[in-house]
């Protein structure tokens, strides 16, 4: 039975099943795409239940062939900044709760209009009680790779990872938070790649400025100090086996020596000045020092180092990029968004 919804111009009556009845004429049923929606109710029905038949009637645009634009495959399409809490296994066997931002993408064939992006989220929630490990990420990737019938997939989990840092001399300690991204990528060309990205913040004191300051001290009796600045190394590694966030942080600490401090008293501040004088570095030195630590770790198959010194002398930054040079691996380029995202 049809339900009368509206009368138009007093001549025709439109019904919810698409039937149009006009005075003195037989009723006709319009095709669904030609129906007019009139007299909508601003009402939310709390009692409405979705039945299997109703669900089946819902339009699904992803399954249509009505593509707009060129008929070309898309390398990556998916979701970004999907938030979820997860538990990360620490190197000492503990578990650390972190708040994650998830990016999940798949490849899309040329003839497909799109896919249901919520499937990536639903797949991830199937593992929300699991501990965040490389094995978990691979399981997630393969799950939605199969569900979405794609050939390539990628997942990246971004979070801040807290580690206790001891002060230099006062005996205090505080939490340093490290921006980390754990990434898993699967493709026919490269197979499975497990990657880790870390932002390591340190202090850099200019060797040239140091020598000029000492020269002014010794030759003219003039007080002068070298310029130093907060600097950042964005380190990316591809690895095999058990490789921990703490391992990459240790490489940064050992190679660069001048990590910024959390808890500082006067004796710590003096120690930090001495530490910087003992570890002067240009931006070129920074990437070469990190190379030494990364190149000797057998678990690391490829790496990229991007260093940026936020010059206190200049109104510009000094930057350097170094890659290991593995065929098909990391490339020595800087994406435009990298410039804008670096802290100043």
C-alpha positions in Angstrom: 0.0 0.0 0.0 1.3 3.4 -1.0 1.4 6.3 1.4 0.4 9.7 0.2 3.1 12.3 0.8 2.3 15.4 -1.2 0.0 16.9 -3.8 1.7 19.0 -6.5 -0.3 21.8 -8.3 -3.5 20.0 -7.2 -3.3 17.7 -10.2 -0.9 14.9 -9.3 -0.2 12.9 -6.2 3.3 11.5 -5.5 3.6 8.4 -3.4 6.6 7.0 -1.5 6.8 4.0 -3.8 7.4 6.2 -6.9 3.7 6.1 -8.1 2.3 9.2 -9.7 -1.5 9.5 -9.9 -3.2 12.3 -12.0 -6.9 13.1 -12.1 -8.6 11.2 -14.8 -5.4 9.3 -15.8 -4.1 5.9 -14.8 -1.4 5.8 -12.2 2.2 5.3 -13.4 5.3 4.3 -11.5 8.5 6.3 -12.2 11.9 4.6 -12.2 13.8 5.2 -9.0 16.3 7.7 -10.6 13.4 9.9 -11.8 11.5 10.2 -8.6 11.2 13.5 -6.8 11.6 13.8 -3.0 9.1 16.2 -1.5 7.8 17.2 1.9 10.7 15.7 3.9 10.2 15.3 7.6 12.9 16.7 10.0 12.6 13.7 12.2 14.9 11.0 13.6 13.2 7.7 14.2 14.8 6.0 17.2 12.6 2.9 16.7 13.7 2.3 13.1 15.4 -1.1 12.6 17.6 -1.9 9.6 16.4 -5.1 8.1 18.4 -7.3 5.7 16.1 -6.2 2.8 16.5 -2.5 3.7 20.2 -2.8 3.9 20.4 -4.5 0.5 18.4 -1.6 -1.0 21.0 1.0 0.1 23.0 2.5 -2.7 26.7 1.5 -2.9 28.5 4.0 -5.0 31.9 2.2 -4.7 30.5 -0.7 -6.7 29.4 1.5 -9.7 31.5 2.0 -12.8 30.6 5.7 -13.0 34.2 6.9 -12.7 34.9 10.6 -13.1 38.1 11.8 -14.7 40.7 9.6 -16.4 40.5 5.8 -16.1 43.8 5.2 -14.4 44.9 3.2 -11.4 45.6 5.0 -8.1 48.7 4.0 -6.1 47.4 5.0 -2.7 43.9 5.8 -1.4 42.6 5.3 2.1 42.2 7.0 5.5 44.5 9.3 7.5 44.5 10.4 11.1 42.2 7.7 12.4 42.7 7.7 16.2 42.9 4.6 18.4 44.7 3.7 21.6 47.2 0.7 21.4 49.8 -1.1 23.5 53.4 -1.1 22.3 55.7 -3.8 23.5 58.9 -2.3 25.0 62.4 -3.6 24.6 62.5 -4.8 28.2 59.3 -6.9 27.8 56.9 -4.4 29.2 53.9 -2.8 27.6 53.4 1.0 27.0 49.9 2.4 26.2 50.1 5.0 23.4 47.5 7.1 21.5 47.9 6.3 17.8 47.1 8.1 14.6 46.6 5.6 11.8 47.1 6.0 8.1 45.9 3.1 6.0 45.9 2.9 2.2 45.5 0.4 -0.6 46.1 0.6 -4.4 43.0 0.9 -6.6 42.6 -0.5 -10.1 41.6 1.7 -12.9 38.2 0.2 -13.5 37.1 0.6 -9.8 35.4 3.7 -8.6 36.5 3.4 -5.0 36.2 1.2 -2.0 34.6 1.3 1.4 37.2 3.0 3.5 35.5 2.1 6.8 36.7 -1.5 6.1 40.3 -0.4 7.0 39.0 0.9 10.4 36.9 -2.2 11.0 39.9 -4.4 10.2 42.0 -2.4 12.7 39.5 -2.8 15.4 39.7 -6.5 15.1 43.2 -6.1 16.5 42.6 -3.3 19.0 43.3 -5.7 21.9 46.5 -6.9 20.3 49.9 -5.6 21.2 51.4 -3.3 18.5 54.2 -5.3 16.9 55.6 -5.7 13.4 53.7 -9.0 13.2 50.4 -7.3 14.2 50.9 -4.7 11.5 51.5 -7.3 8.9 48.4 -9.2 9.9 46.3 -6.0 9.7 47.7 -5.1 6.2 47.1 -8.6 4.8 43.6 -8.6 6.3 42.4 -5.5 4.6 44.5 -6.2 1.5 42.4 -9.4 1.0 39.1 -7.8 2.0 39.5 -5.0 -0.4 41.0 -7.1 -3.2 44.0 -4.8 -3.8 47.5 -5.7 -4.9 49.3 -3.2 -2.6 48.7 -1.8 0.9 50.4 0.3 3.5 49.8 1.1 7.1 51.5 3.7 9.2 51.0 4.2 13.0 52.1 7.5 14.5 52.5 8.2 18.2 54.7 9.8 20.8 56.8 7.2 22.6 57.9 8.2 26.2 61.3 7.2 27.5 62.9 8.2 30.8 66.0 10.3 30.4 68.5 10.9 33.2 69.8 14.4 33.8 73.5 15.0 33.2 74.6 15.6 36.7 71.8 16.4 39.2 70.4 12.8 39.4 66.9 13.8 38.2 65.0 12.1 35.4 62.1 13.0 33.2 60.2 11.6 30.2 61.4 12.5 26.7 58.6 12.0 24.1 59.8 10.7 20.7 57.6 11.1 17.6 57.6 7.6 16.1 55.9 6.1 13.0 55.8 2.3 12.6 55.1 1.5 8.9 54.3 -1.8 7.0 54.1 -1.8 3.2 53.2 -4.7 0.9 53.5 -4.6 -2.8 54.1 -7.1 -5.7 57.4 -5.4 -6.6 59.0 -5.1 -3.1 57.1 -7.7 -1.0 56.8 -6.9 2.7 58.7 -3.9 4.0 58.9 -3.1 7.7 60.0 0.5 8.5 60.4 2.8 11.5 60.6 6.6 11.5 61.9 8.6 14.4 62.3 12.3 15.2 65.4 12.8 17.3 65.9 16.4 18.7 69.4 17.5 19.6 71.5 20.6 20.1 74.1 21.6 17.4 76.9 24.0 18.1 78.7 25.5 15.1 82.4 24.6 14.9 83.2 27.7 12.9 81.4 30.0 15.4 83.2 28.2 18.3 86.6 28.8 16.8 85.8 32.5 16.1 84.6 32.9 19.7 87.8 31.4 21.1 89.8 33.6 18.8 88.0 36.7 20.2 88.6 35.4 23.8 92.3 34.8 23.3 93.4 37.6 21.0 91.3 40.5 22.2 90.1 39.6 25.6 86.5 39.9 24.4 83.7 37.6 25.6 82.0 35.7 22.8 79.9 32.6 22.6 79.3 30.3 19.6 75.9 30.0 18.2 74.0 26.8 18.8 70.4 25.7 18.1 67.8 23.1 18.5 68.1 20.6 15.7 66.2 17.6 14.4 67.2 14.4 12.8 64.4 12.5 11.0 65.7 8.9 10.8 64.0 6.3 8.7 65.0 2.6 8.7 63.9 -0.5 7.0 64.7 -3.5 9.2 64.4 -7.2 9.6 63.9 -9.2 12.9 63.5 -7.7 16.3 64.4 -4.0 16.1 63.1 -1.7 18.9 62.2 1.9 19.2 64.7 2.1 22.1 67.4 0.7 19.7 66.9 3.6 17.3 66.8 6.2 20.1 70.1 4.7 21.5 71.7 5.2 18.0 70.7 8.8 18.1 72.0 9.4 21.6 75.3 7.6 21.1 76.1 9.1 17.7 75.0 12.7 18.3 75.7 13.0 22.1 73.8 16.3 22.5 70.1 15.3 22.9 68.0 18.1 24.4 67.3 17.7 28.1 64.1 17.2 30.1 65.1 17.9 33.7 67.7 20.6 34.2 69.3 22.2 37.2 72.3 24.6 37.2 74.8 21.8 37.2 73.0 20.2 34.3 73.0 23.4 32.3 76.8 23.8 32.8 77.3 20.1 31.8 75.2 20.6 28.7 77.4 23.6 27.7 80.5 21.4 28.1 78.9 18.5 26.2 78.1 20.8 23.3 81.7 22.1 23.2 83.0 18.5 23.2 80.6 17.6 20.3 80.7 20.5 17.8 78.9 19.6 14.6 77.8 21.0 11.3 74.7 19.5 9.7 77.0 17.5 7.4 78.7 16.0 10.5 75.3 15.0 12.0 74.3 12.8 9.0 77.7 11.2 8.9 77.7 10.5 12.6 74.3 8.8 12.3 75.5 6.9 9.3 78.2 5.2 11.5 75.6 4.0 13.9 73.0 2.8 11.4 75.4 1.2 8.9 76.9 -1.2 11.4 73.6 -2.6 12.7 72.9 -5.9 10.8 69.2 -5.7 11.3 68.9 -2.5 9.3 68.7 -3.1 5.6 68.2 0.5 4.5 68.0 4.0 6.0 67.5 7.6 5.3 68.7 10.5 7.5 67.4 14.0 7.2 69.0 16.6 9.5 67.9 20.2 9.9 69.7 22.8 12.1 67.4 25.7 13.0 70.2 28.3 12.7 70.2 30.9 15.5 72.8 32.9 13.4 70.9 32.9 10.1 67.3 33.5 9.2 67.4 30.2 7.3 68.0 26.5 8.2 70.8 24.2 7.3 69.8 20.8 6.0 71.3 17.6 4.8 70.0 14.3 3.5 71.7 10.9 3.3 70.5 7.5 2.2 72.2 4.2 2.2 71.6 3.8 -1.6 69.7 0.4 -1.7 68.1 -0.1 -5.1 64.4 0.5 -4.8 64.9 1.8 -1.3 64.7 5.2 0.4 65.4 8.2 -1.9 67.5 11.3 -1.0 64.7 13.9 -1.5 62.7 16.1 0.8 59.0 16.2 0.3 57.6 19.8 0.4 55.4 19.1 3.4 58.5 18.1 5.4 59.7 21.7 5.4 56.4 23.0 6.9 56.1 20.3 9.5 59.5 20.7 11.2 59.5 22.5 14.5 61.0 25.9 14.7 
